[in-house]
Amino acid sequence: MEFPLLNQQGASVGTVELRDDVFGVLPHEAVVHQALVRQLSNARQGTHSTKTRGEVEGSTRKLFKQKGTGRARQGSIRAPHRRGGGIVFGPKPRSYRKAMPKKMRRLAIRSVLSAKAKDRELILLDALVFETPKTKDMVQTLARLGVEGRVLVVCDNPSRNLVLSGRNAPGVFTLPANQLNVGSMLSYRYLVMTLDAARRAEALWGQQQATAEEGQE
């Protein structure tokens, strides 16, 4: 597919050919949703824990005799219905990890990239270079590109000046191309990629790469 290429000043420098199997596929919403749920679930630590009636502090003696008081029978001060008692069916440490086939993970990334390209929320640059680390330069560059709000800037190998320039810019996050993921792309409206990053994405998640890996297996 033909896609417009801009320079850092926001001017058009022509068009480039992007691979249809990465930037031109029909988005699969169900797979994207499953990939996002998996990513968010795998990010959970699962270290939450509550104490049962056998773990809280308190005496084990019977509070008062069973009969003759006119009150409801009570066995322990640690009972769940009493103040300071144990928790019934409370959370315990567990793993939230979810598995997902590699083909589906690749399809999810391609689906989001294709949706961004179709909606013109993908901005392709020939290069993105900053001489000094200045947040002002990053903000001005994005303004010249006509993007505002939350922006994900992706480069093949982000320089230190680029990372520092975008670190304090409101709503801007930088990411290497090989760490591109569904959660990050869906969290930001605009995706600003350099041409090198796009080529890196094609090499990582294209159909040819998947076929080669299947042959090795």
Secondary structure as UniProt FT lines:
FT   STRAND          2..6
FT   TURN            8..9
FT   STRAND          12..17
FT   HELIX           20..23
FT   HELIX           29..42
FT   TURN            53..55
FT   TURN            77..78
FT   TURN            80..81
FT   TURN            83..84
FT   TURN            88..89
FT   HELIX           102..118
FT   TURN            119..120
FT   STRAND          122..125
FT   HELIX           135..145
FT   STRAND          151..155
FT   HELIX           160..167
FT   TURN            170..171
FT   STRAND          172..176
FT   HELIX           177..179
FT   HELIX           182..187
FT   STRAND          190..194
FT   HELIX           195..205
FT   HELIX           207..216
//
